[in-house]
Amino acid sequence: MKQHNPIEHFELHPLIEIKLFGIDVSVNKAVIMMWIICILIPCIFMLAVKGRRIIPTRLQSLAEVCIEFLKNMVVENMGKEGLKFFPFIATLFFFILFCNLLGKIPGAYTVTSQIIVTGLFAIIVFIISQIVGLIKHGLKYLKIFVPEGVPKFILPLIVPVEIVSMIFRPISLSVRLFANMTAGHTILIVFFSMAISLKYIGFIPFLVTVPLNGLEIFIAFIQAYIFTILTCVYIGEAIKMH
């Protein structure tokens, strides 16, 4: 019997091979999932706001709660000035959330299990936060690498540490999301494989997958929240310069 590879699910193979100026831009299942998500999110919100009522529908209520939650997150971490970043924050949150959740559907693909995707999100957040800081404060923004109250004679040691810490932000941000989504799916695949291979007692590992699926859904929300709130914190620090 062929042994099942638990990480086979994460492998990407071209479905439609496309070469553009020597660059491989082939369409794979991750690309298709992102297309689906980009279409699905606007459709859900259009349905939510269609024919808005004084007594809202369940979908309208859910949409309003989510928007209010994200708005409060932005204001708490960036101040009212940060509301101009609300469209970006909301887009980031819902895109990551739908990537995480739709990946739970059998046969679907978890886009956030690819480090290249989470890494790109993190780099965009990092670049935006640095640009915001430089535009708002000019070269004074560089003082963010000099903690207040630190004696001048140890600044040659502290400043490099602060720079490295700043550089590692996008790395930790991307790896956290990627690792959580990959680990959860791998564990589920292992238990499902055990349920199939153990035959008569396969129901035991199968029963374990039930609470694990619930935990995975919870983690999908938590990871979207963590990525988004850290984005708010980083941009907020750039705005307030502390």
C-alpha positions as CSV (number, residue, x, y, z in Angstrom):
1,M,0.0,0.0,0.0
2,K,1.4,3.4,-1.0
3,Q,2.3,5.5,2.0
4,H,0.5,8.9,1.9
5,N,2.7,12.0,2.0
6,P,1.2,14.5,4.6
7,I,2.7,17.5,2.8
8,E,1.6,16.5,-0.7
9,H,-1.5,18.7,-0.2
10,F,0.8,21.8,-0.2
11,E,2.5,21.0,-3.4
12,L,1.6,23.3,-6.3
13,H,1.6,22.1,-9.9
14,P,0.7,24.2,-13.0
15,L,-2.8,23.6,-14.3
16,I,-2.4,26.1,-17.1
17,E,1.2,26.7,-18.1
18,I,1.9,30.3,-19.1
19,K,5.3,31.9,-19.9
20,L,5.4,35.7,-20.0
21,F,8.8,37.2,-21.2
22,G,10.6,34.1,-19.8
23,I,8.8,34.3,-16.4
24,D,6.6,31.5,-15.3
25,V,3.1,32.9,-14.5
26,S,1.3,29.5,-14.7
27,V,-2.1,29.1,-13.1
28,N,-2.2,26.6,-10.3
29,K,-4.8,25.8,-7.6
30,A,-3.5,28.5,-5.3
31,V,-4.1,31.2,-8.0
32,I,-7.6,29.8,-8.7
33,M,-8.4,30.0,-4.9
34,M,-7.3,33.6,-4.8
35,W,-9.5,34.4,-7.8
36,I,-12.5,32.7,-6.1
37,I,-11.9,34.6,-2.9
38,C,-11.5,38.0,-4.7
39,I,-14.9,37.4,-6.3
40,L,-16.6,35.9,-3.2
41,I,-15.8,38.6,-0.7
42,P,-17.3,41.5,-2.7
43,C,-20.4,39.4,-3.6
44,I,-21.1,38.6,0.1
45,F,-20.9,42.2,1.1
46,M,-23.0,43.3,-1.9
47,L,-25.6,40.8,-0.7
48,A,-25.3,42.1,2.9
49,V,-25.9,45.8,1.9
50,K,-28.5,45.1,-0.8
51,G,-31.9,46.4,0.4
52,R,-30.6,47.5,3.8
53,R,-33.3,47.5,6.4
54,I,-33.9,49.3,9.7
55,I,-34.1,45.8,11.2
56,P,-31.1,44.2,9.6
57,T,-30.9,40.7,8.2
58,R,-28.5,38.2,9.7
59,L,-26.0,38.7,6.9
60,Q,-26.3,42.5,7.2
61,S,-25.9,42.3,11.0
62,L,-22.8,40.1,10.6
63,A,-21.2,42.5,8.1
64,E,-21.9,45.5,10.3
65,V,-20.4,43.8,13.4
66,C,-17.3,42.9,11.4
67,I,-16.8,46.4,10.0
68,E,-17.4,48.0,13.4
69,F,-14.9,45.6,15.0
70,L,-12.2,46.4,12.4
71,K,-13.0,50.1,12.7
72,N,-12.5,50.0,16.5
73,M,-9.2,48.1,16.0
74,V,-7.9,50.7,13.6
75,V,-8.9,53.7,15.9
76,E,-7.4,52.0,19.1
77,N,-4.1,51.3,17.5
78,M,-3.7,54.2,15.0
79,G,-6.0,56.9,16.3
80,K,-8.7,58.6,14.1
81,E,-5.9,59.5,11.6
82,G,-5.6,55.8,10.9
83,L,-9.1,55.5,9.5
84,K,-7.7,56.4,6.0
85,F,-6.0,53.0,6.2
86,F,-9.3,51.2,7.0
87,P,-10.0,49.9,3.5
88,F,-6.5,48.3,3.4
89,I,-6.9,46.8,6.9
90,A,-10.4,45.5,6.1
91,T,-9.2,44.0,2.8
92,L,-6.3,42.3,4.4
93,F,-8.4,40.8,7.3
94,F,-11.1,39.4,5.1
95,F,-8.8,38.1,2.4
96,I,-6.6,36.2,5.0
97,L,-9.8,35.0,6.8
98,F,-11.4,33.6,3.7
99,C,-8.1,32.1,2.6
100,N,-7.9,30.3,6.0
101,L,-11.5,29.2,6.1
102,L,-12.0,28.1,2.5
103,G,-8.9,26.0,2.8
104,K,-10.9,23.8,5.3
105,I,-13.2,22.6,2.5
106,P,-12.2,19.2,1.2
107,G,-10.5,19.6,-2.2
108,A,-9.8,23.3,-1.7
109,Y,-6.4,24.8,-1.1
110,T,-5.2,26.9,1.8
111,V,-3.4,29.9,0.1
112,T,-1.9,31.0,3.4
113,S,-0.1,27.8,3.7
114,Q,2.4,29.2,1.2
115,I,5.2,31.2,2.7
116,I,5.5,33.3,-0.5
117,V,1.9,34.5,0.0
118,T,2.2,35.4,3.7
119,G,5.7,36.8,3.1
120,L,4.4,39.1,0.4
121,F,1.6,40.3,2.7
122,A,4.1,41.0,5.5
123,I,6.5,42.8,3.2
124,I,3.7,45.1,1.9
125,V,2.7,45.9,5.5
126,F,6.4,46.6,6.4
127,I,6.9,48.9,3.4
128,I,3.6,50.8,4.0
129,S,4.5,51.3,7.7
130,Q,8.0,52.7,6.8
131,I,6.7,55.0,4.1
132,V,4.0,56.3,6.4
133,G,6.6,57.0,9.1
134,L,8.9,58.8,6.7
135,I,6.2,60.9,5.0
136,K,4.7,62.0,8.4
137,H,7.9,62.6,10.3
138,G,10.6,62.9,7.7
139,L,14.1,62.0,8.8
140,K,13.0,62.4,12.4
141,Y,11.4,59.0,11.9
142,L,14.8,57.4,12.2
143,K,14.7,58.2,15.9
144,I,12.4,55.2,16.3
145,F,15.7,53.2,16.4
146,V,16.8,55.2,19.4
147,P,14.8,54.2,22.5
148,E,14.2,57.1,24.9
149,G,16.3,57.3,28.1
150,V,19.1,55.1,26.7
151,P,22.6,56.4,27.6
152,K,24.5,57.6,24.5
153,F,27.5,55.5,25.1
154,I,25.5,52.2,24.5
155,L,23.7,53.5,21.4
156,P,26.2,51.8,19.0
157,L,24.9,48.5,20.5
158,I,21.2,49.4,20.8
159,V,20.6,50.9,17.4
160,P,21.8,47.8,15.4
161,V,19.6,45.6,17.7
162,E,16.6,47.9,17.0
163,I,17.2,47.8,13.2
164,V,17.5,44.0,13.2
165,S,14.3,43.8,15.3
166,M,12.5,46.0,12.8
167,I,13.7,43.9,9.8
168,F,12.6,40.7,11.5
169,R,9.0,42.0,11.9
170,P,7.8,40.9,8.4
171,I,9.6,37.6,8.9
172,S,7.9,36.8,12.1
173,L,4.6,38.1,10.8
174,S,4.7,35.9,7.7
175,V,6.1,32.7,9.4
176,R,3.5,32.9,12.2
177,L,0.6,32.7,9.7
178,F,2.2,30.2,7.4
179,A,3.3,27.9,10.2
180,N,0.0,27.8,11.9
181,M,-2.0,27.0,8.8
182,T,0.5,24.5,7.5
183,A,0.8,22.7,10.9
184,G,-3.0,22.4,11.4
185,H,-3.6,20.9,8.0
186,T,-0.7,18.5,8.3
187,I,-2.0,17.2,11.6
188,L,-5.5,16.7,10.1
189,I,-4.1,14.9,7.1
190,V,-2.1,12.6,9.3
191,F,-5.2,11.6,11.4
192,F,-7.3,11.1,8.3
193,S,-4.6,8.9,6.8
194,M,-4.5,6.9,10.0
195,A,-8.3,6.5,9.9
196,I,-8.1,5.0,6.5
197,S,-5.0,2.7,7.1
198,L,-6.1,1.4,10.5
199,K,-9.4,0.0,9.0
200,Y,-11.4,-1.6,11.9
201,I,-10.1,0.8,14.6
202,G,-9.8,3.7,12.1
203,F,-12.8,5.4,13.8
204,I,-10.6,6.4,16.7
205,P,-8.3,8.8,14.8
206,F,-11.4,9.9,12.8
207,L,-13.2,10.9,16.0
208,V,-10.1,12.9,17.0
209,T,-10.4,15.0,13.7
210,V,-13.8,16.3,14.8
211,P,-12.6,18.6,17.6
212,L,-9.4,19.3,15.6
213,N,-11.5,20.7,12.8
214,G,-13.3,22.9,15.3
215,L,-9.9,24.1,16.6
216,E,-8.7,24.7,13.1
217,I,-11.7,27.0,12.3
218,F,-11.0,28.9,15.6
219,I,-7.3,29.2,14.6
220,A,-8.3,30.5,11.1
221,F,-10.1,33.4,12.8
222,I,-7.4,34.0,15.4
223,Q,-4.6,34.1,12.8
224,A,-6.4,36.6,10.6
225,Y,-7.0,38.7,13.7
226,I,-3.4,38.5,14.9
227,F,-2.0,39.4,11.4
228,T,-4.4,42.3,11.1
229,I,-3.9,43.8,14.6
230,L,-0.1,43.6,14.3
231,T,-0.5,45.5,11.0
232,C,-2.5,48.2,12.8
233,V,0.2,48.3,15.6
234,Y,3.0,48.7,13.1
235,I,1.4,51.4,11.1
236,G,0.2,53.0,14.4
237,E,3.8,53.1,15.7
238,A,4.8,54.8,12.4
239,I,2.1,57.4,12.8
240,K,2.8,58.1,16.5
241,M,6.5,57.3,16.3
242,H,6.7,55.2,19.4
